[in-house]
C-alpha cells in the first residue's frame, strides 16, 4: 500500500521496454496449486482441468518487465525455478520438457522482512541475494507527505480519464488536511478517498470527505505506530473483525488482506476469542 507498484511502473516507463506493458503478478493472490502454471505456463493435459496450453507470465513478459508483488509469499518449492529464470532466463512450461528462453526485467516487491525469512528457512538465501541487486525502500506515505499533492492530482487525472468530472482546483485547506493525515492504508487509502471525492464533486472544485479517523479525540497521542495500531483496531471492530471481503477491514483501510494480516501480526493485534477473522 505504500506505492510499490507505482514505483515499479515508473521504473518500467523509464526503461527501454516502456513500449510494452508491464506484467504484474500478485504472488500472495494466487492459489499455491496454480502458482507454477501462472508464472511459467502449462501444456494441455499437464494436470486435471488443464484443457488448453497456456503461456505463463514470464513468457508473456518476454522483452518487457514483470513485477512479482509479495515475492515473500512464493512457495519455497518454486523459488529454485525462479532463481534459474533470474540467472539465465530459462524455464519449462508445466508438463513440457522443452526449454523456453526469455529476456525479462524482474522487479520484486514485498512488505515482509526477507532477511528474517531467510533465517527461518522460508526464503532461499541464494534467491534473496539474486533479487537484492538494487533494493529500493519505499517509506509509508505518512513519512513523505510532500508527495501527496502530486499523488492527489495524479489520481484526479486518472479518474477524469474514466469519465469523472474535470477538476480545476483543490482548496488549500483540503490539501493541508490530506497532508496532515497519517494514512494507515497508505496510497491505496488515499486513492480511495480521492475516488470518493470525484464521485461526490459536481463542480470544478474537488470536495474531499476526510477519513473518519481524523475525528479522533484530541487527547489521542503517542507514536505514529501507536496511532496506526489504534486506528486498525477501531476499523477491525467496525468490520466485525472481518479482514477480507468488500465490507472487511482491509477494504476500509485500502489495504490488501494479506498486508493487513501482516500488520496485525507485527503489531500484536489478536482477535477477541468470541469473534473470528475471515
Secondary structure, DSSP 8 states (H G I E B T S, - for coil): --SHHHHHHHHHHTSTTTTS--EEEETTTS-TTTHHHHHH-B-TTSSTT--S-B--HHHHTTTSEEEEETGGGS-HHHHHHHHHHHHHSEEE-BT---EEE---EEEE--SS-HHHHHHHTSS-HHHHHHHTTS------GGG-GGGHHHHHHHHHHHHHHTT-----EE-HHHHHHHHHS--TTHHHHHHHHHHHHHHH--SSEE-----GGGG--TT--S-HHHHHHHHHHHHHHHTTT--SSTTSHHHHHT--HHHHHHHHHHHT----TTS---
